[in-house]
Amino acid sequence: SALPTIKDTGALYMSFSKQLQKVPVPVGIVEYHLTLMNGFYGMGQSFSYLQQMEDNGLYGVVGIALYKEYALRVESSLLDLRDYFVQYGILQP
């Protein structure tokens, strides 16, 4: 069973989210930073549902749906960050 690996993977996402909390950011990107922290944490939590899929397949479906939802939020926030950095000349388009 891959369930121990799933648990470890979820813990890594949540740990990364907590590490992001320690990173100071400019006021202009606080919203994106918060979305990233919450998104990675939510992705990590989704693995707790996946761990239960052997006992209840519905939990697996819920875990996948939650992961996808939070992954979309992370992706959107990363795109917004890129746009912000391009707008202020930090990155080239």
C-alpha distances in whole Angstrom, upper triangle without the diagonal:
4,6,8,9,10,12,13,14,16,18,19,21,22,23,25,27,28,29,31,33,35,36,40,40,44,45,45,41,40,39,36,35,34,32,30,29,29,27,24,24,23,21,19,19,18,14,15,15,12,10,12,11,9,13,15,15,18,16,14,18,19,17,18,21,22,20,23,25,25,25,28,30,29,30,33,34,33,36,38,38,39,42,43,43,45,47,48,48,46,44,46,45
4,6,5,6,9,10,11,13,15,16,17,19,20,21,23,25,26,28,30,31,33,36,37,40,41,41,37,36,35,33,31,31,29,27,26,25,23,21,21,20,17,16,17,15,12,13,14,10,9,12,11,11,14,16,15,18,16,13,16,18,15,15,19,19,17,20,23,22,21,25,26,25,26,30,30,30,32,35,34,35,38,39,39,41,44,45,45,42,40,42,41
4,5,5,6,9,10,11,13,14,16,17,18,20,22,23,25,26,28,30,31,35,36,39,40,40,36,35,34,32,30,29,28,26,24,23,22,20,19,18,16,14,14,13,9,10,11,8,6,8,9,9,12,14,14,16,13,12,15,16,13,14,18,17,16,19,21,21,21,24,25,24,26,29,29,29,32,34,34,35,38,39,39,41,43,44,45,42,40,42,42
4,5,5,6,9,10,11,13,15,16,16,19,20,21,23,25,26,28,30,33,34,38,39,39,36,34,33,31,30,29,28,25,24,23,22,19,18,19,16,14,14,14,11,11,13,11,8,11,13,13,15,17,17,19,16,15,18,19,16,17,20,19,18,21,23,22,22,25,26,25,27,30,30,29,32,34,34,35,38,39,39,41,43,44,44,41,40,42,42
4,5,5,6,9,10,11,13,14,15,17,19,20,21,23,25,26,28,31,32,36,37,37,33,32,32,29,27,27,26,23,22,22,20,17,17,17,15,12,14,14,10,11,13,11,9,13,14,14,17,18,18,20,17,15,18,18,15,16,19,18,16,19,21,20,19,23,24,22,24,27,27,27,29,32,31,32,35,36,36,38,40,41,41,38,37,39,38
4,5,5,6,9,10,11,13,14,16,17,19,20,22,23,25,27,30,31,34,35,35,31,30,29,27,25,25,23,21,20,19,17,15,14,14,12,9,11,10,6,8,10,7,7,10,11,12,15,16,15,17,14,12,15,15,11,12,16,15,12,16,18,17,16,20,21,20,21,25,25,25,27,29,29,30,33,34,34,36,39,39,40,37,35,38,37
4,5,5,6,9,10,11,12,14,16,17,18,20,22,24,25,29,30,33,34,35,31,29,29,27,25,24,23,21,19,18,17,15,13,14,12,9,9,10,6,7,10,9,7,10,12,14,15,16,17,18,14,13,16,16,12,14,17,15,14,17,19,17,18,21,22,20,23,26,25,25,28,30,30,31,34,34,35,37,39,40,40,37,36,39,38
4,5,5,6,9,10,10,12,14,15,16,18,20,22,23,27,28,32,33,33,30,28,28,26,24,23,22,20,18,18,17,14,13,15,13,9,11,12,9,10,13,12,11,14,16,17,19,20,20,21,18,16,19,19,15,16,19,17,15,18,20,18,18,22,22,20,22,25,25,24,28,29,28,30,33,33,33,35,38,38,38,35,34,37,37
4,5,5,7,9,10,11,13,15,15,17,19,21,22,25,26,30,31,31,27,26,26,23,21,21,20,17,16,16,15,11,11,12,10,7,10,10,8,10,13,11,11,15,16,17,20,20,19,20,17,15,17,17,13,14,17,15,12,15,17,15,14,18,19,17,19,22,22,21,24,26,25,26,30,30,30,32,35,35,35,32,31,34,33
4,5,5,6,9,10,11,13,14,16,17,20,21,24,25,28,29,29,26,24,23,22,20,19,18,15,14,13,12,9,8,9,7,4,6,7,5,7,10,10,10,13,15,17,19,19,18,18,15,14,16,15,11,12,15,12,10,14,15,13,13,17,17,15,18,21,20,20,23,25,24,26,29,29,30,32,34,35,35,32,31,34,34
4,5,5,6,9,10,11,12,14,16,17,19,23,24,28,29,29,26,24,24,22,20,19,18,16,14,14,14,10,9,11,10,6,8,10,9,9,13,13,12,15,18,19,21,21,21,22,18,17,19,18,14,16,18,16,14,17,18,15,16,19,19,17,20,23,21,21,25,26,25,27,30,30,30,33,35,35,36,32,32,35,35
4,5,5,6,9,10,10,12,14,16,17,21,22,26,27,27,24,23,22,20,18,18,17,14,13,14,13,9,9,12,10,7,10,12,11,12,15,15,15,18,20,22,24,24,24,24,20,19,21,20,16,17,19,17,14,17,18,15,15,18,18,16,18,21,20,19,23,24,23,24,27,27,27,30,32,32,33,29,29,31,32
4,5,5,6,9,10,11,13,15,16,19,20,23,24,25,21,20,19,17,15,15,14,11,10,10,9,6,6,8,7,5,8,10,9,12,14,14,15,18,19,22,24,23,23,22,19,18,19,18,14,15,16,14,11,14,15,11,11,15,14,12,15,17,16,16,19,21,20,21,24,25,25,27,29,30,30,27,27,29,29
4,5,5,6,9,10,11,13,15,18,19,23,24,24,21,19,19,17,15,14,13,11,9,9,9,6,5,8,8,5,7,10,10,11,14,15,15,18,20,23,24,24,23,23,19,19,20,18,15,16,17,14,13,16,16,12,13,17,15,13,17,19,17,18,21,22,21,23,26,26,26,29,30,30,32,29,28,31,31
4,5,5,6,9,10,11,13,17,19,22,23,25,21,19,20,18,15,15,15,13,10,12,12,9,8,11,11,9,11,14,13,14,18,18,18,21,23,25,26,27,27,26,23,22,24,22,18,20,21,18,16,19,19,16,16,19,18,16,19,21,19,19,22,23,21,24,27,26,26,29,31,30,31,28,28,31,31
4,5,5,6,9,10,11,15,16,20,21,22,18,17,17,15,12,13,13,10,8,11,11,7,8,11,11,9,12,15,14,16,19,19,20,23,24,27,28,28,28,27,24,23,24,22,19,20,21,18,15,18,18,14,14,17,16,13,16,18,16,15,19,20,18,20,23,23,22,25,27,27,28,24,24,27,28
4,5,5,7,9,10,13,14,18,19,20,16,14,14,13,10,9,10,8,5,7,8,5,5,9,10,9,11,14,14,16,18,19,20,23,24,27,28,28,27,26,23,22,23,21,18,19,19,16,14,17,16,12,13,16,14,11,15,16,14,14,18,18,17,19,22,21,21,25,26,26,27,24,24,27,28
4,5,5,7,10,13,14,18,19,21,17,15,16,15,12,11,13,11,7,9,11,9,8,12,13,11,13,16,17,17,20,21,22,24,26,29,30,30,30,29,25,25,26,24,21,22,23,19,18,20,19,16,17,19,17,15,18,20,17,17,21,21,19,22,25,23,23,27,28,27,29,26,26,30,30
4,5,6,7,11,13,17,18,20,17,15,17,15,12,12,14,11,9,12,13,11,11,14,15,13,16,19,19,20,23,24,24,27,29,31,32,32,32,31,28,27,28,26,23,24,25,21,20,22,21,18,18,20,18,16,18,20,17,17,21,21,18,21,24,22,22,25,27,26,27,23,24,27,28
4,5,5,9,10,14,15,16,13,11,13,12,8,9,11,8,6,10,11,10,10,14,14,14,16,19,19,21,24,24,25,28,29,32,33,33,32,31,28,27,28,26,23,24,24,21,19,20,20,16,16,18,16,13,16,17,14,14,17,17,15,17,20,19,18,22,23,22,24,20,21,25,25
4,6,8,10,13,14,16,13,11,12,12,9,8,11,10,7,10,12,11,11,14,16,15,17,20,21,22,24,26,26,29,31,34,34,34,34,32,29,29,29,27,24,25,25,22,20,22,21,17,18,20,17,15,18,19,15,16,20,19,16,20,22,20,20,24,25,24,25,22,23,27,28
4,6,9,13,15,17,15,12,15,15,11,12,14,13,10,14,16,14,14,18,19,18,20,23,24,25,27,28,29,31,33,36,37,37,37,35,32,32,33,30,27,28,28,25,24,25,24,21,21,23,20,18,21,22,18,18,22,21,18,21,23,21,21,24,25,24,25,22,23,27,29
4,6,10,12,14,12,11,13,13,9,11,14,12,11,14,16,15,15,19,19,19,21,24,25,26,29,30,30,33,35,38,39,38,38,37,33,33,33,31,28,29,29,25,24,25,24,20,20,22,19,17,19,20,16,16,19,18,15,17,20,18,17,21,22,20,21,18,20,23,25
4,7,9,12,10,9,13,13,9,11,14,13,13,16,18,17,18,21,22,22,24,27,28,29,32,33,34,36,38,41,42,41,41,39,36,36,36,33,31,31,31,28,26,27,26,22,23,24,21,18,20,20,17,17,19,18,15,18,19,17,16,20,20,18,20,17,19,23,25
4,6,8,7,6,10,10,8,10,13,12,12,15,17,17,18,21,22,23,25,27,28,30,32,33,34,37,38,41,42,41,40,39,36,35,35,33,31,31,30,27,26,26,25,21,21,22,19,17,18,18,14,14,17,15,12,14,16,13,13,17,17,15,17,14,16,20,22
4,5,6,7,10,11,10,12,14,15,15,18,19,20,21,24,25,26,28,29,31,33,35,36,37,40,41,44,45,44,43,41,38,38,38,35,33,33,32,29,28,28,26,23,23,23,20,18,20,19,15,15,17,14,12,14,15,11,12,15,15,13,15,13,16,19,21
4,6,5,8,10,10,11,14,15,15,17,19,20,22,23,25,26,28,29,32,33,35,36,38,40,41,44,45,44,43,41,38,38,37,34,33,33,32,29,28,28,26,23,24,23,20,19,20,18,15,16,17,14,12,16,15,12,13,17,15,14,17,15,18,21,22
4,6,8,9,10,12,13,14,16,18,19,20,22,23,25,26,28,29,32,33,35,36,38,40,41,44,45,43,42,40,38,37,36,34,32,32,30,28,27,27,24,22,22,21,18,17,18,16,13,14,15,11,10,13,12,8,10,13,12,11,14,13,15,18,19
4,5,5,6,9,10,11,12,14,15,17,18,20,21,23,24,26,28,30,31,32,34,36,37,40,42,40,39,37,34,34,33,31,29,29,27,25,24,23,21,19,19,18,15,14,15,13,10,11,12,9,7,11,11,8,10,13,12,12,15,13,15,18,18
4,6,5,6,9,10,10,12,14,15,16,18,20,21,22,24,26,28,29,31,32,34,36,39,40,38,37,35,33,33,32,29,28,28,26,23,23,23,21,18,19,18,15,14,16,14,11,12,14,12,10,14,14,12,13,17,16,15,18,16,18,21,22
4,5,5,6,9,10,11,12,14,15,16,18,20,21,22,25,26,27,29,31,33,34,37,38,36,35,33,30,30,29,27,25,25,24,21,20,20,18,15,16,16,12,12,14,12,9,11,13,10,10,13,14,12,14,17,16,17,19,18,19,22,22
4,5,5,6,9,10,10,12,14,15,16,18,20,21,23,25,26,27,29,31,32,35,37,35,34,32,29,29,28,25,24,23,22,19,18,18,16,13,14,13,10,9,10,9,5,7,9,7,7,10,11,10,12,15,15,15,18,16,17,19,19
4,5,5,6,9,10,11,12,14,15,17,18,20,22,24,25,26,28,30,31,35,36,34,33,32,29,28,28,26,23,23,23,20,18,19,17,14,14,15,11,10,12,11,8,9,12,10,9,12,14,12,13,17,17,17,19,17,17,21,21
4,5,5,6,8,10,11,12,14,15,16,18,21,22,23,25,27,28,30,33,34,32,32,30,27,27,26,24,22,22,21,18,17,18,16,13,14,14,11,10,13,12,9,11,14,12,12,15,17,15,17,20,20,20,22,20,21,24,24
4,5,5,6,8,10,10,12,14,15,16,19,20,21,23,25,27,27,31,32,30,29,27,24,24,23,21,19,19,18,15,14,15,12,9,11,11,7,7,10,9,6,9,12,11,11,14,15,15,17,19,20,20,23,21,21,24,23
4,6,5,6,8,10,10,12,14,15,17,19,21,21,23,26,27,30,31,30,29,27,24,23,23,21,19,18,18,15,13,14,13,9,9,10,8,5,9,9,6,8,11,11,10,13,15,15,16,19,20,20,22,19,19,22,22
4,5,5,6,9,10,11,12,14,16,18,20,21,22,24,26,29,30,29,28,27,24,23,23,21,18,19,19,15,14,15,14,10,11,13,10,9,12,13,10,11,15,14,13,16,19,18,19,22,23,23,25,22,22,25,25
4,6,5,6,8,10,10,12,15,16,17,19,21,22,24,27,28,26,26,24,21,21,21,18,16,17,16,12,12,14,11,8,10,12,9,9,12,13,11,13,16,15,15,18,20,20,21,24,25,25,27,25,25,28,27
4,5,5,6,9,10,11,13,15,16,17,19,21,22,25,26,25,24,22,19,19,18,16,14,14,13,10,9,10,9,5,7,8,6,5,9,10,9,11,14,14,14,17,19,19,20,23,24,25,26,24,24,26,25
4,5,5,6,9,10,11,14,15,16,18,20,21,24,25,24,23,22,19,18,19,17,14,14,14,11,9,11,11,7,8,11,9,7,10,13,11,12,15,16,16,18,20,20,21,24,25,26,27,24,24,27,26
4,5,5,6,9,10,12,14,15,16,18,20,23,24,23,23,21,18,18,18,16,13,14,15,11,10,13,12,9,10,13,11,10,14,15,14,15,19,19,18,21,23,23,24,27,28,29,30,27,27,30,30
4,5,5,6,9,10,11,13,15,16,18,21,22,20,20,18,15,15,15,12,10,11,11,7,7,10,9,6,9,11,10,10,13,15,14,16,19,19,19,22,24,24,25,28,29,30,31,29,28,31,30
4,5,5,7,10,11,11,13,15,16,19,21,20,19,17,14,13,14,12,9,9,10,7,5,8,8,6,7,10,10,9,12,14,14,15,18,19,19,21,24,24,25,27,29,30,31,29,28,30,29
4,5,6,8,10,10,12,14,16,18,20,19,19,18,15,14,15,13,10,11,13,10,8,11,12,9,10,14,13,12,15,18,17,18,21,22,22,24,26,27,27,30,31,32,33,30,30,32,32
4,5,5,8,9,10,12,14,17,18,17,17,16,12,12,14,11,8,11,12,8,8,12,12,10,12,15,14,14,17,19,19,20,23,24,24,26,28,29,30,32,34,34,36,33,32,35,34
4,5,6,7,9,11,12,15,16,15,14,13,9,9,10,8,5,7,8,6,5,9,10,9,11,13,14,14,16,18,19,20,22,24,24,26,28,29,30,32,34,35,36,34,33,35,34
4,5,5,6,9,10,13,14,14,13,13,10,9,11,10,6,8,11,9,8,11,13,12,13,16,17,16,18,21,21,22,24,26,26,28,30,31,32,34,36,37,38,35,34,36,35
4,5,5,7,9,12,13,12,13,13,9,9,12,10,7,11,13,11,11,14,15,14,16,19,19,19,21,24,24,25,27,29,29,31,33,34,35,37,39,39,41,38,37,39,39
4,5,5,7,10,10,9,10,9,5,6,8,7,5,8,10,9,10,13,14,14,16,18,19,19,22,24,24,25,28,29,30,32,34,34,36,38,39,40,42,39,38,40,39
4,5,5,8,10,9,9,9,6,5,8,8,5,7,10,10,10,13,15,15,15,18,20,20,21,24,25,25,28,29,30,31,34,35,36,38,39,41,42,39,38,40,38
4,6,7,9,10,10,11,8,8,11,11,9,11,14,13,13,16,18,18,18,21,23,22,24,27,27,28,30,32,32,34,36,37,38,40,42,43,44,41,40,42,41
4,6,6,6,8,9,6,7,10,10,9,12,14,14,15,18,19,19,20,23,24,24,26,29,29,30,33,34,35,36,39,40,41,43,44,45,46,44,43,45,44
4,5,5,5,7,5,4,8,9,9,10,13,14,14,16,18,19,20,22,24,25,26,28,29,30,32,34,35,36,38,40,41,42,44,46,47,44,43,44,43
4,6,6,10,9,8,11,13,12,14,17,18,18,20,22,23,23,26,28,28,29,32,33,34,36,38,38,40,42,43,44,46,48,49,50,47,46,47,46
4,7,9,8,9,12,13,13,16,18,18,19,22,23,24,25,28,29,29,31,33,34,35,37,39,40,41,43,45,46,48,49,51,52,49,48,50,48
4,5,6,7,9,10,11,13,15,16,17,19,21,22,23,25,27,28,29,31,32,34,36,37,38,40,42,43,44,46,47,49,50,48,46,48,47
4,5,5,7,9,10,11,13,14,16,17,19,20,21,23,25,26,27,29,31,32,33,35,36,38,39,41,42,44,45,47,48,46,44,46,44
4,5,5,6,9,10,11,12,14,15,17,18,20,21,23,24,26,27,29,30,32,33,35,36,38,39,41,42,44,45,47,45,43,45,43
4,5,5,6,9,10,10,12,14,15,16,18,20,21,22,24,26,27,28,30,31,33,34,36,37,39,40,42,43,45,43,41,43,41
4,5,5,6,9,10,10,12,14,15,16,18,20,21,22,24,26,27,28,30,31,33,35,36,37,39,40,42,43,41,39,41,39
4,5,5,6,9,10,11,12,14,15,17,19,20,21,23,25,26,27,29,30,32,33,35,36,38,39,41,42,40,38,40,38
4,5,5,6,9,10,10,12,14,15,17,18,20,21,23,24,26,27,29,30,32,33,35,36,37,39,41,39,37,39,37
4,5,5,6,9,10,11,12,14,15,16,18,20,21,22,24,26,27,28,30,31,33,35,36,38,39,37,35,37,36
4,5,5,6,9,10,10,12,14,15,16,18,20,21,22,24,26,27,29,30,31,33,34,36,37,35,33,35,33
4,5,5,6,9,10,11,13,14,15,17,19,20,21,23,24,26,27,29,30,32,33,35,36,35,33,35,33
4,5,5,6,8,10,11,12,14,15,17,18,20,21,23,24,26,27,29,30,32,33,35,33,32,33,32
4,5,5,6,9,10,10,12,14,15,16,18,20,21,22,24,26,27,28,30,32,33,31,29,31,30
4,6,5,6,9,10,10,12,14,15,16,18,20,21,22,24,26,27,28,30,31,30,28,29,28
4,5,5,7,9,10,11,13,14,16,17,19,20,21,23,25,26,27,29,31,29,28,29,27
4,5,5,6,9,10,11,12,14,15,16,18,20,21,23,24,26,27,29,27,26,28,26
4,5,5,6,9,10,11,12,14,15,17,18,20,21,23,24,26,27,25,23,25,24
4,5,5,6,9,10,11,12,14,15,17,18,20,21,22,24,26,24,23,24,22
4,5,5,6,9,10,10,12,14,15,16,18,20,21,23,24,23,22,24,22
4,5,5,6,9,10,10,12,14,15,16,18,20,21,22,20,19,22,20
4,5,5,6,9,10,11,12,14,15,17,18,20,21,19,18,19,18
4,5,5,6,9,10,11,12,14,15,16,19,20,19,17,19,17
4,5,5,6,9,10,10,12,14,15,17,18,17,16,18,17
4,5,5,6,9,10,11,12,14,15,16,14,13,15,15
4,5,5,6,9,10,11,12,14,15,14,12,14,12
4,5,5,6,9,10,10,12,14,13,13,14,13
4,5,5,6,9,10,11,12,11,10,13,13
4,5,5,6,9,10,11,9,8,10,9
4,5,5,6,9,10,10,9,10,9
4,5,5,6,9,8,9,11,11
4,5,5,6,5,5,8,9
4,5,5,6,5,6,6
4,6,8,8,9,9
4,6,8,9,11
4,5,6,9
4,7,10
4,6
4
